[in-house]
Amino acid sequence: MINPTPLIHFALKAIPACLLPALFSACANYSTMNLQEDLHTNVYQFNKRFSGKMMDLSAGYVLMDKRKDFLITSNKIKEKVTFFDSSLLDIQYFNDDQPVKKTTHGAEKEFNKAVATMRYQISILPSNQLKTIMFDQTWVLDEEQWMLEPDLDVFLK
């Protein structure tokens, strides 16, 4: 009869050795999924508030050093622009300015910058003509929070 003790010891050592790589891989995927989910939430919330002309609330998503200029410019937009619709068309992911490959589940690995391509339908006074604009929003990971580097020029043309 075979003594089961060595087999038990082998199994106790082999199972954790096989599970650790899978566990680390799952943690990395979870982190990437959280990055994507947080980014999509911030893009959605910012654009919802911005198109609703809640400029003071949307400013909370803007990088601190650009927030004052954002508030000044966004108040001009608030007076001149009527928003009808906005939608997210695409997001590209970057890690240290290098593109990160996208899969069917999103970014293949962690990233610290993203470019969201947006489409807005607006009218700009004095005209009442509906205008569709497409532009890119640059989002950066700043102290573990996604923040916008605003460029509002497209709304003032």
WOKA-V605234 format. One record per pair of residues at least 24 apart in sequence whose C-alpha atoms are under 7 Angstrom apart, sorted by sequence separation. I is the first residue (numbers start at 1). J is the second residue. D is the distance in Angstrom with one decimal. If there is no record, write none. Layout:
i=[I & I]
j=[J & J]
d=[D & D]
This chain:
i=[91 & 92 & 114 & 115 & 53 & 91 & 114 & 90 & 91 & 113 & 114 & 90 & 113 & 88 & 89 & 112 & 113 & 88 & 89 & 112 & 88 & 89 & 87 & 88 & 51 & 87 & 86 & 87 & 86 & 85 & 86 & 85 & 84 & 83 & 84 & 83 & 82 & 83 & 81 & 82 & 81 & 82 & 81 & 80 & 81 & 80 & 32 & 32 & 77 & 77 & 70 & 63 & 62 & 63 & 61 & 62 & 63 & 61 & 62 & 62 & 42 & 39]
j=[115 & 116 & 138 & 139 & 78 & 116 & 139 & 116 & 117 & 139 & 140 & 117 & 140 & 116 & 117 & 140 & 141 & 117 & 118 & 141 & 118 & 119 & 118 & 119 & 83 & 119 & 119 & 120 & 120 & 120 & 121 & 121 & 121 & 121 & 122 & 122 & 122 & 123 & 122 & 123 & 123 & 124 & 124 & 124 & 125 & 125 & 109 & 110 & 155 & 156 & 150 & 147 & 147 & 148 & 147 & 148 & 149 & 148 & 149 & 150 & 146 & 146]
d=[5.5 & 6.6 & 6.0 & 6.1 & 5.9 & 4.4 & 5.1 & 5.8 & 6.2 & 5.7 & 6.4 & 5.1 & 4.4 & 7.0 & 5.4 & 5.9 & 6.1 & 6.1 & 5.6 & 5.1 & 4.7 & 6.8 & 5.8 & 6.4 & 5.7 & 5.3 & 5.5 & 6.6 & 4.3 & 5.6 & 6.3 & 5.1 & 5.3 & 6.3 & 5.6 & 4.6 & 5.5 & 6.8 & 6.6 & 5.3 & 5.7 & 6.5 & 4.6 & 5.5 & 6.4 & 5.1 & 6.2 & 5.2 & 6.7 & 6.9 & 6.9 & 5.5 & 5.3 & 5.8 & 5.2 & 4.6 & 6.1 & 5.9 & 6.3 & 6.8 & 6.8 & 5.9]
